[in-house]
Amino acid sequence: MDLGLRGKVFLVTGGTRGIGLATTRTLLEEGADVLVAARTAHSIERARAELAEHPRADFVQVDLRAPEGGRRAVTAAVERFGPLDGVVNNASGFSIDHGHPDRAAWLELFELKVLGYEAVIQAALEHLRDGGSIVSISGIASMRYWPLSPHVSAVNSAVEALTRHYAAALVGRRIRVNTVVPGTTATDRYEGRVERARAQGGVDAETARKLIDSTVPLGRPVDPTEIAATIVYLSSRLSASTTGATVVVDGGAVVVPDSALPSAGSR
Ligand SMILES: NC(=O)c1ccc[n+]([C@@H]2O[C@H](COP(=O)([O-])OP(=O)(O)OC[C@H]3O[C@@H](n4cnc5c(N)ncnc54)[C@H](OP(=O)(O)O)[C@@H]3O)[C@@H](O)[C@H]2O)c1
């Protein structure tokens, strides 16, 4: 299937690791040019090395929590590759604590995933071709209880609301706006959960991994390439009639209650 992405120009935020890196790689393999925006020089250098065989990838170091961050990322993409065909709002990061999130934790996430995504969209609208695409990444905490994470639930819900707003606002320009909603996905964040479960439960890493995997109805974390494939599909002409959608890729976690999981009997 030809996705029609050859020569198209994309901005991917948080494209140096996990889901963002997998998305960047898939877009490059489909022939697109990709400008990746991320916060640290370290993650940029690592991603640059991993994508060394792709001359059409470039990077900008920018803090997307900063008021001018979104504009800086968009400007870097346009200066490097020209007008945009697609934007992927994916950057995320929050401190994990063991208590109710304090005000600083709320602000950290809100500034990045709500104000930051909004700033990227606003700056991109001046340079996004009519018929282009915006995909934002939320997470299943918007749809089900996630202990100690009301800020993650609220912020991911806001990401989905932003998508619906811009999907409606931009139909006149045929710019499609969609959300992809990952469940537990095998990125650095998953490895962090394994480490915490290991330390808290006093179990080995293999047992901790099995415990976490048993909370995913399909029995394993989602692979970042599976989320990337959904993002790239929604960024392509194959989804030309899809806008305002919220597409869940979670191994069944939203529709299967914990009490119906195969592991529930042994808890
Ligand atoms: N992984 C999961 O299980 C899961 C589940 C639900 C939803 N999601 C969502 O999926 C998306 C990707 O998750 P992931 O696990 O792949 O992420 P990740 O591995 O934590 O990577 C986050 C990316 O965002 C960048 N970033 C963080 N803070 C930034 C800032 N202030 N300015 C610019 N860039 C920043 C990071 O760059 P640096 O490394 O340079 O900081 C990195 O490239 C996120 O929106 C996340 O909320 C993930």
Ligand as a Chemical Component Dictionary entry (heavy atoms), coordinates in Angstrom:
data_LIG
# 
_chem_comp.id                   LIG 
_chem_comp.type                 NON-POLYMER 
_chem_comp.pdbx_formal_charge   0 
_chem_comp.three_letter_code    LIG 
# 
loop_
_chem_comp_atom.comp_id 
_chem_comp_atom.atom_id 
_chem_comp_atom.alt_atom_id 
_chem_comp_atom.type_symbol 
_chem_comp_atom.charge 
_chem_comp_atom.model_Cartn_x 
_chem_comp_atom.model_Cartn_y 
_chem_comp_atom.model_Cartn_z 
_chem_comp_atom.pdbx_ordinal 
LIG N1  N1  N 0  4.776  4.648  26.966 1  
LIG C1  C1  C 0  3.549  4.449  27.400 2  
LIG O1  O1  O 0  3.236  3.402  28.021 3  
LIG C2  C2  C 0  2.472  5.489  27.139 4  
LIG C3  C3  C 0  1.169  5.227  27.602 5  
LIG C4  C4  C 0  0.176  6.173  27.375 6  
LIG C5  C5  C 0  0.470  7.334  26.684 7  
LIG N2  N2  N 1  1.747  7.561  26.244 8  
LIG C6  C6  C 0  2.002  8.812  25.534 9  
LIG O2  O2  O 0  2.723  8.537  24.338 10 
LIG C7  C7  C 0  3.634  9.604  24.060 11 
LIG C8  C8  C 0  5.034  9.042  23.938 12 
LIG O3  O3  O 0  5.364  8.321  25.099 13 
LIG P1  P1  P 0  6.791  7.592  25.259 14 
LIG O4  O4  O 0  6.671  6.671  26.420 15 
LIG O5  O5  O -1 7.246  7.100  23.941 16 
LIG O6  O6  O 0  7.682  8.864  25.704 17 
LIG P2  P2  P 0  9.175  8.902  26.237 18 
LIG O7  O7  O 0  9.915  7.638  25.915 19 
LIG O8  O8  O 0  9.100  9.350  27.656 20 
LIG O9  O9  O 0  9.794  10.083 25.333 21 
LIG C9  C9  C 0  9.358  11.377 25.542 22 
LIG C10 C10 C 0  9.909  12.278 24.459 23 
LIG O10 O10 O 0  9.446  13.613 24.714 24 
LIG C11 C11 C 0  10.580 14.505 24.796 25 
LIG N3  N3  N 0  10.321 15.550 25.799 26 
LIG C12 C12 C 0  10.026 15.412 27.113 27 
LIG N4  N4  N 0  9.863  16.613 27.679 28 
LIG C13 C13 C 0  10.069 17.550 26.700 29 
LIG C14 C14 C 0  10.052 18.970 26.668 30 
LIG N5  N5  N 0  9.795  19.690 27.762 31 
LIG N6  N6  N 0  10.318 19.573 25.487 32 
LIG C15 C15 C 0  10.588 18.861 24.376 33 
LIG N7  N7  N 0  10.611 17.512 24.332 34 
LIG C16 C16 C 0  10.352 16.861 25.495 35 
LIG C17 C17 C 0  11.720 13.596 25.240 36 
LIG O11 O11 O 0  12.950 14.234 24.916 37 
LIG P3  P3  P 0  14.151 14.154 25.984 38 
LIG O12 O12 O 0  14.492 12.703 26.115 39 
LIG O13 O13 O 0  15.223 14.966 25.345 40 
LIG O14 O14 O 0  13.616 14.727 27.275 41 
LIG C18 C18 C 0  11.440 12.344 24.428 42 
LIG O15 O15 O 0  11.861 12.500 23.102 43 
LIG C19 C19 C 0  3.480  10.605 25.219 44 
LIG O16 O16 O 0  2.597  11.644 24.851 45 
LIG C20 C20 C 0  2.890  9.764  26.326 46 
LIG O17 O17 O 0  2.140  10.526 27.256 47 
LIG C21 C21 C 0  2.751  6.660  26.457 48 
# 
loop_
_chem_comp_bond.comp_id 
_chem_comp_bond.atom_id_1 
_chem_comp_bond.atom_id_2 
_chem_comp_bond.value_order 
_chem_comp_bond.pdbx_ordinal 
LIG N1  C1  SING 1  
LIG C1  O1  DOUB 2  
LIG C1  C2  SING 3  
LIG C2  C3  SING 4  
LIG C2  C21 DOUB 5  
LIG C3  C4  DOUB 6  
LIG C4  C5  SING 7  
LIG C5  N2  DOUB 8  
LIG N2  C6  SING 9  
LIG N2  C21 SING 10 
LIG C6  O2  SING 11 
LIG C6  C20 SING 12 
LIG O2  C7  SING 13 
LIG C7  C8  SING 14 
LIG C7  C19 SING 15 
LIG C8  O3  SING 16 
LIG O3  P1  SING 17 
LIG P1  O4  DOUB 18 
LIG P1  O5  SING 19 
LIG P1  O6  SING 20 
LIG O6  P2  SING 21 
LIG P2  O7  DOUB 22 
LIG P2  O8  SING 23 
LIG P2  O9  SING 24 
LIG O9  C9  SING 25 
LIG C9  C10 SING 26 
LIG C10 O10 SING 27 
LIG C10 C18 SING 28 
LIG O10 C11 SING 29 
LIG C11 N3  SING 30 
LIG C11 C17 SING 31 
LIG N3  C12 SING 32 
LIG N3  C16 SING 33 
LIG C12 N4  DOUB 34 
LIG N4  C13 SING 35 
LIG C13 C14 SING 36 
LIG C13 C16 DOUB 37 
LIG C14 N5  SING 38 
LIG C14 N6  DOUB 39 
LIG N6  C15 SING 40 
LIG C15 N7  DOUB 41 
LIG N7  C16 SING 42 
LIG C17 O11 SING 43 
LIG C17 C18 SING 44 
LIG O11 P3  SING 45 
LIG P3  O12 DOUB 46 
LIG P3  O13 SING 47 
LIG P3  O14 SING 48 
LIG C18 O15 SING 49 
LIG C19 O16 SING 50 
LIG C19 C20 SING 51 
LIG C20 O17 SING 52 
# 
